[in-house]
Amino acid sequence: MLRPSLPAVRAAAVAVALAAPVCLFSSDALAQAQIQAQSPAQGTASLVLTFHGLKAGGGAVMASLAGSPDAFEGKAPAAAQGMVAVAGDTVTITFSGLAPGRYAVRAFHDLDGDGKLGLNPFGVPTEPYAFSNNARGSMGPPSWDAAAFDVKDGDNAQTIEID
């Protein structure tokens, strides 16, 4: 029996963490330039996510905003989700009506427009992905603590390198 290598297992864990809630988007959504998502608890904060380092060639960036460790791990619903079509190397997604609190982002660049994080046969992501705070995990996705940041009343911003 073949056993997957540690990098393949690590990549599969990242893929599962990224793909679960974010796969709620359909390819029809690519026609929209931007979706602004509302959190279930209407608040007074907004968050602008700026993604840098995108590959040219279209597709969309899909982002999931988690308001808890369980949501970050895909075990609970996201606080908000958004998508923006890619036309250059930088895009932004805005979430408004957020309750102030601690959040974390996971995102990927959907190059093929299928609404899912692409994976090779070994479970390794084939599309660029990223987490807030530019966090990286050592044996899969980063921890909630590494990716989480505070959102305060008013305007907030987070810049993320996606690769």
N, C-alpha and C positions, 0 to 999 in steps of 0.2 A: 504494500500500500504506500502510495506517495504521501509524504507529509509536506504541507506548505512551509515555505521559509518564513522566518520571523518578519522580514519586511512585508511579505504578502499578507500575513496575519494582521500586522499593524495597519496596512493599507485597507484591508477589509473592515477593520474596526472604524477607521476614519470614514469610509464610505457609508457604513450603516448609520453612523452618527449624523452625517450630512444629509443623507437621502430621505430618511423617514418622513418628517413633516414637510420638508420642502417639496416633495414630489406631488403635492396637491395641485400644482399648476399644470394646465394643459397647454399644448402647443398653440391653441387658438389665442391664448393670452399674449403670445409674442407680438400680436398686432398692436397691442397697447404700448404706448411709450413709457408709461409709469403707472403703477398702482400705489395709491397711498392707503395704507392699512390703518384701521382703528383698533386700539386695544379694547377688550371687553369692558374694562373699567375706564370710562371717559375721564381723562385727567387734563392737566394744564401744561404738560411738557410735550416738546417735539424733539425729534432726533433726525439729523441728516447724516446718512452714511455715505461716505465718498470712497469709491473703490478705484484704486490705481493699478496699473500694470496689466491691463486686460489685453488679450490677443485680439487683433483686428479681425474682422471677418464676420461680424454679426453675432447672432445668438442673443442671449439675455443673461443678466445677473439675477439670480434668485437668492433672496435673503430671508432668514427666519430669525425673529427677535424673541429670545427666550427670557421669561421673567422669573425663572427658578431653575435650580439644578436639574430637576426632573424634566422640565421642558427642554433644557439644553441637551439632555441625553435622549430626547425623543420619547420619553415616557409620559409626557403630559402635553397638552396643546400649547402651541406657541402663543405669545402675547400678541404678535402681529407677524405678517408675512408680506413681502413685496417683491416686485419684479420690475426691471427696467431693460429695455432693448439696448444693445451695445452698438455704438456707431464709431467709437474711438477707443482710446486707451484709458479713459476715465469716465465713470458714471456716478450718479447719486440716486439714492432712494430715500424718501422722506416718510417717517412715521409721525403722525400727529395724534393728539388726544391721549397721550400716554400718561399713566399715573407715575409720579416720581418714584424711583426705586432703583434696584440693581438689575441689570440686564446683561445678556451676552448675545453675540451674533454669530451665526454660521451661515456661510454663503458659498455659492459655486457659480461658475460661468458656464451656462448651458450652451455649448457651442453648436450642438446639432438640433436644438429646438424641440427636444422630446419631453421636456419638463422633468427629466430625471438626471441624476448624476451618473455619467457614463463610467462603466467599470470594465476592465479587461476580464478574461476568463478566470483570473486568479483573485478577483475582487479589488484590484488596484485601481484607484480613480484614474480615468483617462481625460477628465476635464479639470480645469483649474479650480481650486477651492481655497477658502480662507476663513479665519475666525477673528472676532474682535480682539483688540490689543495686539493683533498680529501674533496671537498665541500659537504655539506648536506643541503637540504632544510627543512623548517619547515612545509610547507603545500603543498608539491610536490617537484619538482626538485629544485636545488639551482638556484640562480640568475646568470646571465651572470657575474656580478661583482664578485661574490664569486668564480666562477670557472675559470675566465679568467686569463691568464698569458702572458707575453711578450716573443716573439720569436725574437731573434736578428740575424744578419748575422752570419754565421758559424754554429757550432754545439750547439744544445740545448738539454736539457733532462728534463723529468718530471717523477716522481715516483708516482704511484697511488696504493692505497690499494683497492682491489676489494672484496666485500663481499655481 
